[in-house]
Amino acid sequence: VTLFAFKQYFPAVATTDVLSRVADVLACKPSELAFYPVPKLMIRRVGDHEAYSALRASELGDGTLELREVEDAMAYIAQMDAGPDLLLTMNKCIVSNKKSGFYDGCKNAVALATELAASSEKSLPFLAN
């Protein structure tokens, strides 16, 4: 188990972006991390709005519902330690979700922004500079 803690936001996000690609499981509060394609243990949320992120991860099958108590999180860790079934299921869901495009939100947003910028330059050439 490796724990990373940062006082500043951007180094934390950058580290998460890099390490999530090689992590077996991500234990996190249900935030934007709920949408990362990695198996997730959703621990206690900080804000009420985060409850929906844990719910979405659970619906997609790549994460748990919110685990509000330490005992609940430890029960999932014990299940993962006992055998590969839970992680295999989560990983199969990730592969299926990827094929369906569930993790393409950022890619789609950038493509749309690029398309809109290109069309604005064509219709309003003075904005190109």
C-alpha positions in Angstrom: 0.0 0.0 0.0 1.3 3.4 -1.0 -0.2 6.6 0.3 0.3 10.0 -1.3 -0.8 13.2 0.5 -0.3 16.7 -0.9 -1.0 20.2 0.6 -1.5 21.6 -2.9 -4.2 20.6 -5.4 -2.3 20.5 -8.7 0.6 18.1 -7.6 -2.1 15.8 -6.2 -4.0 15.7 -9.4 -0.9 15.2 -11.6 0.3 12.4 -9.4 -3.1 10.7 -9.5 -3.3 11.0 -13.3 0.1 9.2 -13.6 -0.3 6.6 -10.9 -3.9 5.6 -11.7 -2.6 4.0 -14.8 -0.6 1.4 -12.8 -2.7 1.1 -9.6 -4.5 -2.1 -8.8 -7.1 -0.3 -6.7 -7.7 3.4 -5.9 -9.1 4.2 -2.4 -10.5 7.7 -2.5 -13.3 9.9 -1.5 -16.0 9.9 -4.2 -15.0 12.9 -6.3 -14.0 13.3 -9.9 -11.8 10.2 -9.3 -15.0 8.2 -9.4 -14.7 8.5 -13.2 -11.2 7.1 -13.5 -11.0 3.7 -15.2 -9.5 1.9 -12.3 -11.1 -0.3 -9.6 -12.2 2.0 -6.7 -13.0 1.7 -3.0 -15.1 4.8 -2.4 -14.4 5.9 1.2 -16.3 8.6 3.2 -17.3 11.6 1.2 -16.4 15.2 2.2 -19.4 16.9 0.6 -23.0 15.7 0.0 -22.6 16.3 -3.7 -20.0 13.5 -3.8 -22.5 10.8 -3.0 -23.6 10.7 -6.6 -20.0 10.0 -7.8 -19.9 6.8 -5.6 -23.3 5.8 -6.8 -22.2 6.2 -10.5 -19.0 4.2 -9.9 -21.1 1.4 -8.3 -23.6 1.5 -11.2 -20.8 1.2 -13.7 -19.4 -1.7 -11.7 -15.9 -0.3 -11.4 -16.2 1.0 -7.9 -18.0 0.5 -4.6 -20.8 2.5 -3.0 -19.6 4.9 -0.4 -17.9 3.1 2.5 -18.6 5.4 5.4 -17.0 3.3 8.1 -13.5 1.8 8.4 -15.0 -1.6 9.0 -16.8 -1.4 5.7 -13.7 -0.5 3.7 -11.7 -3.3 5.5 -14.4 -5.8 4.6 -13.8 -5.0 0.9 -10.1 -5.2 1.3 -10.4 -8.6 2.9 -12.6 -9.7 0.0 -10.0 -8.5 -2.5 -7.2 -10.2 -0.5 -9.2 -13.5 -0.3 -9.3 -14.0 -4.1 -9.4 -12.2 -7.4 -13.2 -12.3 -8.0 -14.1 -8.8 -7.0 -11.2 -7.2 -8.9 -11.8 -9.3 -11.9 -15.4 -8.2 -12.0 -14.4 -4.5 -11.6 -11.8 -4.9 -14.4 -14.2 -6.6 -16.7 -16.6 -3.7 -16.2 -13.9 -1.2 -17.0 -13.1 -3.0 -20.3 -16.8 -3.1 -21.2 -17.3 0.5 -20.1 -14.4 1.6 -22.2 -15.8 -0.1 -25.3 -19.1 1.8 -24.6 -17.3 5.2 -24.3 -18.1 5.8 -20.7 -14.6 7.1 -20.0 -14.4 9.4 -23.0 -15.9 12.5 -21.5 -12.7 14.6 -21.5 -11.7 13.4 -25.0 -15.1 14.3 -26.3 -15.1 17.7 -24.6 -11.7 18.6 -26.2 -12.9 17.4 -29.6 -16.0 19.6 -29.3 -14.0 22.6 -28.2 -11.6 22.2 -31.0 -14.4 21.8 -33.5 -16.2 24.9 -32.1 -12.9 26.9 -32.2 -12.3 25.9 -35.8 -15.8 26.9 -36.9 -15.5 30.2 -35.1 -12.3 31.0 -36.9 -13.9 30.2 -40.3 -17.0 32.3 -39.6 -15.2 35.1 -37.8 -11.6 35.3 -39.3 -10.7 38.3 -37.1 -10.8 36.0 -34.0 -8.0 33.7 -35.4 -5.3 36.1 -34.2 
